[in-house]
Amino acid sequence: MSDRIVAKNKKAYHEYFIEDKYEAGLVLVGTEVKSIRQGKVNLKDSYVSIKNGEAFVYNMHISPYEKGNIYNVDPLRPRKLLLNKRELRKLIGLTTLKGYSLIPLSLYLKNGLVKMELSVAKGKKTYDKRQDIAKKDAERRMQRQDDYR
């Protein structure tokens, strides 16, 4: 199994409590795969929404492929995610009833196919973010003191 991470959403871990993770395939068109292989993808402000029993990822920016002239598509177009019906039903229940969000965590190549790791997440409040930053600072200080000894 050869997994090569192409893009990560580092902001997701700062903004959300990650509850559960899922793997989904993507429906891509034209030269998008070539552009992803070059690493020209951004997950920063992307999110997943479920409409009519299908999951779509929005605001995922895939830069147009330089050598693909007429085959390039809109870089911000919604892209369909491939999930099992059971997974989709579970995600629909979590997002509508409990108020969770679906956030893409990473995009990677697995056996030549583009896969997305998405998470069921709950938004953090400002004080939660401050606590996380304070905890990381304390860990860094302790690590520095250990390095000096």
Buried (B, 14 or more C-beta within 10 A) or exposed (E): EEEEEBBBBEEBBEBBEEEEEBEBBBEBEBBBBBBBBEEBBBBBEBBBEBEEEEBBBBEBBBBBBEEBEEEBBEBBBBBBBBBEEEBBEBBEEBBEEEEBBBBBBBBBBEEEEBBBBBBBBEEBEEEBEEEEEEEEEEEEEEEEEEEEE
